[in-house]
Amino acid sequence: MSDKRKLLIVNGPNLNHLGSRDTVIYGHVTLADINIELTARARDLDVDVEFFQSNTEGDLINFLQSRCATAHGIIINPGALTHYGLSLREALVDSRLPIIEVHISNILSREEWRSKSVVGPIAAGQVSGLGWKGYLYALDYLSKYLIQDSDDNE
């Protein structure tokens, strides 16, 4: 097994349609484009990343449960599950890993129902409204957070 830190990059419902889905809000960058950028940045940060996207909450939970034992952190854009995905929230809690929640749009400036996140209270941080680059900011932060946490425990 690699000595590198491993981060899970998890995307929920409808994020597979980035690039064509409501481009005024979400832009023209696809999830595949974001993953390419994240892979390059992860290489620079000397961390490994593993990507997963599903439109089904159970698949997201199964992925997390199968990978958390070998991961060091999670970056997640839960999509609409942000607001009601309590089973997903519990799987994230059970992971015992640091979590950064990412949203391309500013969920606080949109419809009222979008402003509540069931993931936010259990996350180490949230990046919202900074476009697709929010994923890069989350990766930068989480990789540094893990290094600092590791240094603090030595």
Stockholm file with secondary structure:
# STOCKHOLM 1.0

chainA/1-154         MSDKRKLLIVNGPNLNHLGSRDTVIYGHVTLADINIELTARARDLDVDVEFFQSNTEGDLINFLQSRCATAHGIIINPGALTHYGLSLREALVDSRLPIIEVHISNILSREEWRSKSVVGPIAAGQVSGLGWKGYLYALDYLSKYLIQDSDDNE
#=GR chainA/1-154 SS CCSSEEEEEEECTTGGGTTTSCHHHHCSCCHHHHHHHHHHHHHHHTEEEEEEECSCHHHHHHHHHHHGGGCSEEEEECGGGGTTCHHHHHHHHHHTSCEEEEESSCGGGSCGGGGCCSSGGGSSEEEESSTTHHHHHHHHHHHHHHHHHHHHTC
#=GC SS_cons         CCSSEEEEEEECTTGGGTTTSCHHHHCSCCHHHHHHHHHHHHHHHTEEEEEEECSCHHHHHHHHHHHGGGCSEEEEECGGGGTTCHHHHHHHHHHTSCEEEEESSCGGGSCGGGGCCSSGGGSSEEEESSTTHHHHHHHHHHHHHHHHHHHHTC
//
